[in-house]
């Protein structure tokens, strides 16, 4: 057997989000969250309308649309079956999120919903029974809708109290079951998707026809509140259980944004994209500072910085224990084109040095070395243990006439990225683990559909909402099982 450089305690597994898999969106006391009114987080027309009489945004779903996330893949009722598939691959870690509105359905209650708490008790017990460490995201695009329509979400400082009530409840309830916690999932995507990523909704909108229209002041108010809340979460978690490991979770595909040419404008443009797409949250979360480039942007956008000296001392003192992140694909920056974005990352000019893209219709550029570049860049900047908690490829696939689901492209994508993780370990980067996104087919975050399938396990459900929900293994299932079984040694074969 080949030797491996992966540490003996390396965490192998997969990752999902409650809003993409659980379903049961109004069951056992749960109330709507922001993703419940979206058909994919890139949607431009969420199911919200402005009510002039109440002066509030209200939920009004489109009867012509299929909101697949409302039922997900029924993980809420089938989690034991799904965890059994993951145990069959040898997972020793599994990441999911707690749906905030299962615990506090509206978000501003004083007492939690016991049925929601019990569901996660049962889920974590089953994970631990199967030998999987729970890696739990506290907020994964799941801000309770009431907190947004009533208070404006994170643009309102009152959110910090509601948040701390929630995290104190779950930290206390699960302090002997969960060790690894992530605070806000990909909150750095606030700069391009503030409503879903940062839970912001204008309570006094300047455009009552567009709930996605957020002012610069609301974005920066939210930034300050989220940075403060992150530090308070680290503080409270360590008070409740000093053994907790609490990390941030940021989208870091944009860290691998390459200047398209050596023109200094392209080089500086790439640097600025890295900063405002990832580091502007990473710097306060990990280094405890509000960096100068952020303060400059605030000034240039007419925002008056409002954090007190006590707030700044708080974020300096209570930084995260590790840095977790997602990486899917790299991008380029060219001053000659306008950058576009999707859930995979930044799209600039096509990089002529990459070998290819994922198949139609998404066509993500495949850049495994971009993951190594990202790992080294983050480690050099923050000197914290790194945890890859999202990396995967979505494909349009299904069983052939013999019931076989051949997904060789997924095997190729995952293997090449894991080989670059190995190179980063040899570079000296401290890497905690690798959690593939997502081990089961789930509802796509970006497009709100089932057609974009990531899993090692196929789920029989389709974009129109039909399907038996039957689970079946793809060819990649046994391949990933062997990778885990050999602690990565099989990658060299």
N, C-alpha and C positions, 0 to 999 in steps of 0.2 A: 504494500500500500504506500502511496506517495505521502510524504510528510506535508504538514499543513502549517501555515504561519498564523492561522486564526487562533486566538486565545482559547484556552480550555473552557472559560466561562462565557464565551461568545453567545449572544442572544440571537437565536435563529427563529424566525416565525413570519407572521403576516400582520396586516393592519386593515381595519375598516373604520367606518364612522356609523354611529347609531342612526343618523338620519338617512343613510343610504342602504341600510340593511334591515333594521328592526321592523319597520312597518308599525302596525297597531297605533296609528298616529293620534287617535282619540280614545285609546283604551286604558282602563284602570286609572282614570283620573288625569291622564296627560292632556294638555292643551296645545294649540299650535305654536310652532316656532317659525322662524323666518324662512327656513327652507321648505316648510310645508306649503307655502304659497308660491313657490318657484318651480318651474320645470327646468331645472338646471340653473346653477348659480350664474351662468352667463346670460340668462334670460333678460330681455330688455323690457318686458311687460309683466311684472309680478302681479299676483292676484290681490291687489290693493286698490281701493278707490277712496277719494276724498269725500267725506260727508260734511257738507256745509252746515248742517244743523248742529252736529256734535262738535265740529271743528277737529275731527280726528280722521286718520286713515283707518279704513275698515277692510276686513278680509272679504273679498268677493272673487271666488274661484271661477275660472272660465269653463263652462260646461262642455266646450269643444276640445278641451285639452285632457290628456291623461297624466295625472299626477302619480307617477309610479312610486315615488317615495312614501306615499301614504300606506302602501302595503309592503314596500321593499321586497325582500326575499323571505319575509315572515320569520326573520331571525328571532323575533320576540318569542315565538312559540316553538321554534325548531333549533334553538341554540345548542341543545345537547347533541343533536345529529351533526350540526356543522362543526362543533368543537371536536367531535369524534373524527371527522375527516382531517382536521388539522393535527390532531394527535397521531393520526396515521402517517403523517409526513414527518413526525418527530419534533413538532414545534416545542420549544421551551419558553416561548414568549408569544403573547398575542396582544395587539393593541386594538382597543375600541374606545368609544367615548361614552360618557354619561349624558343622556339627554336631559338637559337642565329642566325642561318643562315636565319631565316625569317626576322630578323631585319637588320642584315648586312650579306648579302648572302655569300660574300667571307670572311668577317671578318675584312678586312683592309681598307674598304671604309671610306670616311669621312662623307657621308650622308646616313641616314638610308632608308630602304625600307618602304614606307608609307603603302603599302598594308599589310605588316606583322604587323606593329604597329596597324592598324585599326582592324585586326582580334582579337588581344588581348584586344583592347578597347571593342569590341562587346562581347567577352567572359566574361570579368570581369563585364561588365554592367549586363549581364544576371545572373551571379552568385549573384551579390549584390541585384538584383531584387528579387531573390528567397531566400534571407536571408542567403547567404553563404559568409563567409569571405574568400577571395582568399589567399592562402598560396603558394607563388610563388618561385620556384627554378630557379635561374639564369643560372645554368649550370648543366644539367642532362645527362651526356654522349653524349653531342651534340656539341662538338667543331667543328666549320666550317672546312671542310676537307682542304680547301685552306690554312688555317693558319698552318696546320700540314705539308702539302706537300711542301709549299713554305718556311716556317720559322722553321719547326721542332716542332711547338706547344710550350708547356710551358717550354721546355728546353731553349727557346730563351727569353731573357729579354724584347724583343720588344712586347711580348704578353701582358705585363702589360698595355701598352698604348692602344692596341686594346681592351682589356677587359674593361678598364676604360671608353673608348668611348662608348662602348655598355651599361655598367651598368648606366652611367650618362644619357644616352638617355632614358632607360626604367624607371629609378627612377623618372626622370622629367616628363615623359609622364603620368605615372600612380600614381603620388604622392598622388592623392586624391581618388584613388580606391583601392590600395593595401597597407596594413599595415605590413603584415608579409612576410619577405623575407628570403630565404635560399641561401647561396652562392654556394658552390660546392658540388654536390651530391656525397656522398660516395667516396670522393677523397682519403681517406685513403686506398682504395683498390689499390692504385698506386703500392704498394709493390708486387702485384701479377698480376695486369692487367694494366700496365702503359699506354698502347696505348689508351684504351677507357676511363678508370677511370680518368686519368690525362692529356689526350690529348697530348701525346708525340709521335713523329715519327722522327726517325733518318734521318737527311738530308744528312749525310755522313755515311751511314750504313756500318758496318763491315760484315754484311751478307745480300747481295742484294736479296737473295731468301726468306728472312723471315722478313717482315715488323714489326713483333712483337719483334724483337731482339733489345733491348734497353740497352745502357751502364749504368753502375752505375753512372757515372758522369752526364749523361742526367737525370737520376732519381733525383739525389740530386740537380742539378740545377733547375729542375722543382719544387722540394719541396720548395726551397728558394723563387722562384718566386711566387708560389701559396700562401705561408704564407704571403708574403708582399702584394700581391694583395687582400687577404682576409681583412687585416687591412685597406687598402686603400678604399675598398668597404664599410666597416663599417663607416669610416670617411666621405666619400662622401655621403652615404645615410642619415646620421644624419644631414649633412649640408643642404641637399635638403628638408628633412622633419624630424624635431626632434622627431616626434611621430612614425617614423618607428621602428619596432622591427626586427632586423637582426640577424639571427642565422646561425650556421654552421649545416651541415648535414653529419653525419658519419655512416658508417656501424658498428654496435656494437654487432652483434651476437658473435663475438670473445671475447668480454669482459667476456662472460660466458664460458670461457675456463677453465675447471677444471683439476687440476693435477690428472692423472689416479691413482697414488699411493701417499703415503706420503714420498716417496723417495725425498730428497731435489733437485735432478736433475729434477724430474718431476715438483716440485713446482716452481723452478726457471724457468723452461722451459715454464710453463703456464704463469708466470708473463711476461716473455719476449715476448711471443706471444700477450698478451694483449697490451703491450706497442707498438710493431711495427705494430700491426694490427689496432689500434684505437687511443691510447693516443699520438702517435708521431705527429698527426695533432691536436688532442684535446688540448694538452698542449699549443701550440702557439696560437691557435684560442681562447681559453677560459682563459688561465692564462697568456698569453703574453710572454712565454719563449720558447727557444729552449733547451729542457732538455739535461742533461748530457749523458743519454744513447744514444740519437740521435747523439750527437757530437762524442761519442766513436765509434759508428758504421761507421760514416763518416770517421774517422781517419783510422779505420781498413780496410776500403774499398779503401783507398788511395785518398779520396776526401778532398780538401782543403776548409774549411769553408770560405765563401766569403761575408757574410752579414756584412754590416757596422754598426757602432754604431748608426747611424741615423736610419737604418732599424730596429735594435733591439728596439730602443725607439719607433718607429712607432707601431710595433706589441705589445709592452707592453701597449701602450696608448689606442689602438683601438681594444678592444676585443669584442666578440659577446655578444648579449643581452640574448640569450638563446641557449640551446643545443638540437638540434633535431637529431633523429637517427632512424635506422632500426634495428629490432630484429626479427629473424625467428626461430632460434634453437641454442642450445648450442653445445659445443664440448669438447673433452678431449685432454690432452697432455700426451704423453708417450714417453720417450726417446728410447723406443724399436721399434717405428714405425715412418715412414715418414708421416708427416701430408699432407693431401690432402685438396683441397678447392673447393667450388662451390659457387653459388650466395647466398646460405643460410648461409654459414659460414665455419668453420673449421671442418674437419673430422679427428679425431684421432681414438683411439680404441672405440668400441661400449660401451656406458655407460650402465652397467647392472642394474642401479637403476632407469632408466626411463621406463615408462609403455609401450611405443611402438613407432612406426614411422608412418609417413604418408604412404598412399598406394603406391604400385608400380606405375611408375618405379622410383620415386625420393627418397622415403624412408627417409625423414628427421626425425631425432629424435624429439619427441614432449617433450618440457621442459618449461611449463609455469612459473615455479619457477625461471627459468633462466632469465626471463624478470624482475621479482622482484629483483633478484640479480644484474642485470645490472642497473636498476634504482637506487638502493641504492649505488652501486659502483660509478656511474657517479655523483650522487648528493654529495656524500661525498668528491669526488675529486675536483669538480668544483663549487659547491654551486651556481649553476645557475638553473633557471626554465628549466625543461625537457619537450620535446614534442616528443611523439611517432608518427612518420610520416610514418612508414612502419611496418606492422605486418600482416601476412596473410598466407594462405596455398593454394598451387596450386594442383588441382586435375584433373584427366582425367574423364570427366563426360559429360552427355548429357541427353536429354529428354527421358523418357520411352514411352511406347506405348500410354499412355494417355497424353503425353506432359508435364508431371511433372518432374521437376529436383530436385530430393531429394539429398540434400547435408548436411546430418546430421553431417558428420565428420567436415565440415567447422564450423557449429554451435558449436560443441564440442570444437574445437581448439580455436575459438575466445572467447567463454565464459570462458574457463579456463585461458586464458591469461588476459582477462579483470578482472577476480577475483584476479589475482596477481597484477594488476595495483591498484586495490582497496587496497590490503594489503600494497603496497608501499606508497600509500597516508596515510594510518594509521601509517606507519613507520615515516612519517614526510617529505616525498619527495614532492617537489613542481612540480606538473605535469600539464602542460597547456592543453593537449588534447590527443586524440587518433584518428589517421587517418588510417583506414584499407587499406591495399594494396591488390588488387585494386578493387574498387567497381563494375567495369564492367570487363568482360573478355577482356584482351588486349594481344598484342604480348608479349611473355615472354622475359625478358631482357637476361636471361642466355642462353636459348636454341633457341630463335628466332622463336618459334612455338606458335600456338594457342591451342595446345593440353593441355598445362599446364594452367588450368583455375583457376583464383582466385576470380572471381566476385560473387556478390550477384545477378547480372544481366547477363544472358547468351547472348552471341553474336554468331549468326550462321555464323561462318567462320572456316575454317579448314586449316590444315598444307599445303595442296596443293594449297591453295589460293582460293578455291571454297567457296560458301556459299552465303546466301541472305543478311547477315548482320542484319537480324531481331533480335530485342532485346526481351527478355522475362525474367520474374522474376523466380528466384530459391526459394526454400523454406526458405533459409536463409534471404531473403529480408525482410519478415515480422518480422522475429525474431530480426534482427538488428534495424528495425524501432521501435520495442517496447523497446529495450535497450535504444535508444536515447530518445524516448518519456518519459521514466521514469527516465532519467538521471542515468541509471545504476542500479536502484532499482530492475528491473526485473531479474537481474543476480542471486539474492538470492532465487528465487522461485524454 
